Amino acid sequence: MPPIAQYVFNGIVTGGILALPSVAFSLLWRLLRFPNFAVGTYLTVGAYAALVFNAGAHVPLEIAWLGALAATGAVALAVDRIAFRPMRERRPFSLAIASIGVAFVLENLVRFVWGNDFRAYDVPVTRAAVVAGLRIGREQLLILGVAVVLMLLAQAFLLRTRLGVAMRATADNPLLAAVKGVPTERVIAVATFGGGALAGGAGVFLGLDASIDPLMGGSLIISVFAAAILGGIGSAPGALAGALIVGVVEEAGTLLVPPTYKTAIGFVIILTVLLVRPSGLAGSRS
Amino acid sequence: MTTMTRRELLKASATTGLVLAAPAILSAQSKAPINIGTLCPLTGAGGSYGPDMQRSVVAVVERINKAGGIQGRPVQLFHEDDQTSAEAGVRAARKLIDVNKVVAIVSTWASAVTLAVRPLCVEAQVFLIGVSGADAVTQGEHKGYVARTQPNTKLQGTMYAKFVVSKKEWKRVAYLALQTPYARSFGDAFNGIVRAAGATITDDLIYEDKKPSYRSEVTRILATNPDLIMLEGYTPDSVVMAKDIYKAGYKGAILAPSFAVNAKFIEGVGAEVAEGIWNMDRAPLFDSPAYKDFSAAVPRNDTSPYAPQAWDQMSIVALALAAGKGEASGAVIKDNLRAVANPPGSVAYSFADGAKLLAEGKKINYEGASGSCDFDAIGDILSAPFAVQQVRKGKSELVTVINP
């Protein structure tokens, strides 16, 4: 087996998990015009929400996952009402700083309720199957499959539904959209809920793939940021492609640089894109 | 308003001087107590160990005082809780040093606390002895006022390697460690001995904390076909790593520190993944007379290595004071530490044994509940027994103890 193939496959799975928050981060940035750094922490919220349903109420993880989508969406909506809506007219910079504050608050709320210890879902760990020399885990396939389906649904929503079109209109020109009768706040609410749900779902995957602790999502934000920048802000397919590339480069990069520099790879991607092609892969303008 | 004449001022200051000097005069009397402080973690991350450590110190002191004290002087203990926090530890140490005038602080636990109170103790010439493992605890200038009974990372790496070498079937060993200040020094000691014994170190990989998955690290390690993975991390990252290693289909052995592969770890990965994982940590010297003495005096629920160390620390400090001439002080302890703890000399298993031998004018060698307690020039212990455990059916079971 050429080991490089295994690294690429590992990277694609990591990318699949990254894709969900990256798309949410990217679309919300375009719509609300500020990078919401709390998106990483929504992963943590989702993971713990599913933990409450799964380990607490003994619901199967599939159902708990749906519960986590709804719960995280609701948390994102509440955060928007409390923290971001009163600041809607401020400069993007102020809102970005506020989002970092929100991330701190959420992280510490989780810590306050569940403590600093890591947790795990009540599911058995299974050995990976070897297919054509590649080690492929059942959970990995599941994660990848669900991530792809969610991405397709998000894209279909944006392109095919009235609300999706309204969302894109608001993103392009909020003033014009409002004048034309687009209910801006409703559009924002739906996007916020959807973005939170995507990130929350990814959090469950992350908890399933690794373990659950209060810092799990926040530590991913650099990779999410890199994926969104690489894909071009505001483009869902771009963010998906960006996430997959970041995932693969981070994993395969360990062939060339010591694994302790994994996080640095995200920074290098951000810098390179900003220097070479600031609009990203899919973006036509910044 | 009255003014003081020069004569009155002189008189007043003479009296004040006498009053201020009174404690010194008192302590020069033969019956005045010797003050010693404990700084154990009664709360915080070390909260499961601190109370037993403090009880051990108290038990030793009760015996000393019952037997007539140190050179006729009783020991007075002052207890503070370091809360497993450097900041709380410093506040407590300040109080012990400035208010209680202790000559020694015994039984600090966390390295962060020991490192934080170390400068205060050195400056005030107060002897400090703890159970912290970080290499920095004894490194650098401390004028001999610092010692510990916990092995440094080099000794730990050596003992792990000794166990690996003793298992003849492990010929290909991969070293996989979390990025910590000791990952390198531990690894160098470990890898060196394993190589010298003829086995191969197939890979040496230091990984980053807080990554969602370690699949690629595991892929790299497994590509080298190890039959043992030495996993040197903390519990959270070891959980992720062990799961990824399992998922990747690895069927060989894993060895890890017991402080990482603990009950929380087994709960985190599940009994099936944890099954068969070897883990080891510094152990008390179970079959020594001092340990039997200790366990009779301090009944407890576990066999963790810290309380026996606290027992030994208090015993050694008392013996060093007993061996000293003149005023009891931190300087006396540090000057006599090696004279009472290291060979050569008549073996003493307790303060009572040692004090008797000292009174007969003999040189003694304290052999404790936690090990032989012999110190090198910077205050590190030279050897310690290690317990080897293996996870069987969801619980770590003691397999063997490796004596140095």
Interface residues (C-beta under 8 A of the other chain):
Chain A: P3 Q6 Y7 N10 G11 V13 T14 I17 D117 F118 R119 A120 P124 V125 T126 R127 A128 V130 R135 G137 L206 D209 A210 S211 D213 L215 M216 S219 L220 E251 A252 T254 L255 P258 P259 T260 Y261 K262 T263
Chain B: Q179 L205 I206 Y207 E208 K210 K211 P212 S213 R215 S216 E217 T219 R220 A223 T235 P236 V239 V240 K243 Y246 K247 A248 G249 K264 E267 G268 V269 G270 E272 V273
